[in-house]
Amino acid sequence: MTSTMPEHFSELPLSPIMQRALAQIGWSKPSPIQARVIPYALEGYDILGQARTGTGKTASFAIPILEQLDPLRVNPLPQALVLVPTRELANQVYGEFVRLAEGCPTQVVEVSGGKHMQKQLNALAKGVQVVVGTPGRVIDHIQRGSLRLQGLWCVVLDEADRMLDIGFRPSIERILRRCPENRQTLLLSATLDERIRDLANRYLFEPVVIDCSDKDVSVETIEQRFISVSPDRKQEVLLQLLEREQPPQAIIFCRTKIGTAKLHRQLERYYAAITDRKVRVGTIHGDMSQPQRDEVFKALRENKLDILVATDVVGRGIDVSSISHIINYDLPDDCDDYVHRVGRTGRMGRSGIAFSFVSKDQGYLLTDIEQRINRMLEKDPLSEVVGKRRESLESLNKSEAPKVDTTGVVDSTEEPKSEPAGAEEHPFGSAPARRTLGRAKSRGSIRRR
């Protein structure tokens, strides 16, 4: 294994078909996580990798998997399983596999909740090489007998920390115990806390630890500011900010589903009244059906939406490189949620800007965020304008209503956080008995002959 970092994909031991697919996408240089993971993955090592979202993690495991797949006529059973925390991320990872597989017939299926079960059953029955899915739906197919795991040689846990956050650990372990012991396991996460390391110790065999996380959690390409604003004036200030910035594409984060839906309706009415400029507004939250959410995500990726109002359902693992602005209309209670929200912009080295609305009683949240990212947020000049206007209004004792009606927009009701799945504790399975051999080297890349 060479210790030098490849600067170009041409320096990696990839097939001509993969090199052409990468060139067609427009990729010439691997990201740090790709440059470090791909060579070890091709050698068959288990990998414990850390990198923030937006750094190319998906391709870092998709490329070596695609390079080593047997054709269906040789192995009709699934050969690789990728577990992800959300339906949206499953769809995104599936799309990345399809894009990178260009030039060589490859059967990839997405199995996740909210999608048509019969279509998944039909696809699995015909034979697939790669399965991408959420833990719950994967277990459902295992119980039905439609997903057989005995042919797996690679398992990927993507965004593992997020899967643990939402209570998927019992499901993950249940799946891993059903997989062949002599497999390759890749665990990729934005953080490597004690829970992740414990999971790795139980299910990975002598993993190569790869840390591509930034020393500073916040990226230099993202400018981060805060705006001091009282809760009753947030919508008015939001409209001023949007008019000043006129973002090419922005995500506005709210804390609750109700607040998200209300703000979306208000913005739609506001922009409908503006005839000289068309601004397209969409929304995503947990009360929407999966087809509705898929349609909105598709519009966002195809640049058919200018503003997306959303809950934290899009705060993690969604890669849309055209997002220029992030606005935290409601500050998150958790600092890591802030980091992942802001990470929706500044993707793959692009520049971006994030604004956070902070009321007087939320100073402690701002301090916690600054300590978490090891960086002071800049106070936006709009804060001063808002303060001076309020002082002027109070001194003149004006009774006229503000130009923008904010009634009913600010919603302070917190969504009850769902408790992690309280499945009974299962006995832990054992780690693979030995490292799998690098299939590309030992088998001559059967798929690429």
Sequence and secondary structure as in RCSB ss.txt:
>XXXX:A:sequence
MTSTMPEHFSELPLSPIMQRALAQIGWSKPSPIQARVIPYALEGYDILGQARTGTGKTASFAIPILEQLDPLRVN
PLPQALVLVPTRELANQVYGEFVRLAEGCPTQVVEVSGGKHMQKQLNALAKGVQVVVGTPGRVIDHIQRGSLRLQ
GLWCVVLDEADRMLDIGFRPSIERILRRCPENRQTLLLSATLDERIRDLANRYLFEPVVIDCSDKDVSVETIEQR
FISVSPDRKQEVLLQLLEREQPPQAIIFCRTKIGTAKLHRQLERYYAAITDRKVRVGTIHGDMSQPQRDEVFKAL
RENKLDILVATDVVGRGIDVSSISHIINYDLPDDCDDYVHRVGRTGRMGRSGIAFSFVSKDQGYLLTDIEQRINR
MLEKDPLSEVVGKRRESLESLNKSEAPKVDTTGVVDSTEEPKSEPAGAEEHPFGSAPARRTLGRAKSRGSIRRR
>XXXX:A:secstr
   S  SSGGGS   HHHHHHHHHHT  S  HHHHHHHHHHHHT  EEEE  TTSSHHHHHHHHHHHH   TTT 
 S  EEEE SSHHHHHHHHHHHHHHTTTS   EEEE TTS HHHHHHHHHH  SEEEE HHHHHHHHHHTS   T
T  EEEETTHHHHHHTT HHHHHHHHHHS SS EEEEEES   HHHHHHHHHH SS EEEE   SSSS TTEEEE
EEE  GGGHHHHHHHHHHHH  SSEEEE SSHHHHHHHHHHHHHHHHT SSS   EEEE TTS HHHHHHHHHHH
HTT  SEEEE GGGSSS   TT  EEEESS  SSHHHHHHHHTTSSGGG  EEEEEEE GGGHHHHHHHHHHHTS
  EE THHHHHHHHHHHHHHHT     SS  TTT                       SS    HHHHS  GGG 
